[in-house]
């Protein structure tokens, strides 16, 4: 599933139909009692950031989405039933947030959860009309998604379909509080299963999966059990001090004006390698931990070349689906760990791989503690002025995700909203076809020059280490999909959330 924006996912003309929660369902939310399960720290930070940036006068859409085709002439009633059944499987889609009323029991700045009962979920279908131009349609969808999948409103997701005689394209958008990149990657297969079963009149197991809302409560209880004396807080305190009191941006010149307004961003997306080169790169890196280690090691070397920095500092996203029960659950299961690579101490790629492997082993446990909780305990003022508090370089291998072998056939895409931001969010995705690169970055001439240089050097380095394969890796070459495969890191879709939040992914 290639990552892109709404304007580059092969949108074709057709009749647009949308589904949102029925108005009577939405009206009933006001009467719902509070759900005692609190928001996750990453959710709360995301909502607070959206509010702060909005109060500063800037509307910054941050939704994630997916697109895929359903071949043949669609039955809209069956598709609607499939969409509702899928919604009911994932409790986070029935759950939202509101600010407390300011009573002594509920301080006015407290974010409280509410959750609909399953039988209250009713979808409302709207026939928007025919679009004869794909460009006009993509602009309409973006504008509609910006308002329907907004962090400060509820409901904050929308389903849509562009209907034609021979195929129907489905486009879905969610506020980030509901999903991460791994969630997005699973949707096409799950909805296809439900739709096909509905056409055939067959039953499909639509029992709810493990709830992200339950995970939020559990994670928050764990996070609230530490204080400012905890070793994890101490590690972050030292890392932030070495980053001049901030969390790190991508360490090359981005041409930013420190006193200027938040810049618009651009999207970059291209193939890094084909399947053969990606497999060889994976085999080379496997003794050190796999392709994720290789990407970070390559980035550290390239950053040194471009900027002269002898230490590469970044926040690495990791998924937090620590137990198998969360593997099928839709939610924002992403944490981050601080990483420092003293790349000035090594002279070659193998040396950088060793450094990254050692650092990841030491720092990955820190990703299990929400960054928002850590920053709160540090007492630092990380008031968000941008939708991203720090930059990321994320890697995810999607080849074992159900249905991934059909993504190209079904024109399946993961959708990124590119709007404003002064950080770099880069995602490298391992697909069956090879390695794909996608990033959003500040729209300046300097940033464009350095990002293109980074991608060109990354591609060269990946290709350069594939032949010959080092002696210690030769035993792994025959099977390019061994035990060192990386679990999804979430873009991560996973892009980073500000105000001390976890990386988004």
Buried (B, 14 or more C-beta within 10 A) or exposed (E): BBBBBBBBBEBBBBBBBBBBBBEEBBEBBEEBEBBEBBBBBBBBBBBBBBBBBBEEEBEBBBBBBBBBBBEEEBBBEBBBBBBBBBBBBBBBBBBBBBBBEEEEEEEEEBBBBBBBEEEBBBBBBEEBEEBEEBEEBBBBBBEBBBEBBBBEEBBBBBBBBBBBEEBBBBBBBBBBBBBBBBBBBBBBBBBBBBBBBBBEEEEBEBEEBBBBBBBBBEBBEEBEEBEEEBEBBEBBBEBBEEBEEEBBBBBBEBBBEEEEEBBEBBBBBEBBBEBEBBBBBBBBBBBBBBBBBBBBBBBBBBBBBBBEBEBBBBBBBBBBBBEEEBBBBBBBBBBBBBBBBBBEEBEEBBBBBBBBBEBBEEBBBBBBBBBBBBBBBBEBEBEBBBBBBBBBBBBBBBEEBBBBEBBEEBBBBBBBBBBBBBBBBBBBBBBEBBBBBBBBBBBBEEBBBBBEBBBEBBBEBBBEBBEEBEEEBEEBBEEBBBEBBBBBBBBBBBBBBBBBBBBBB
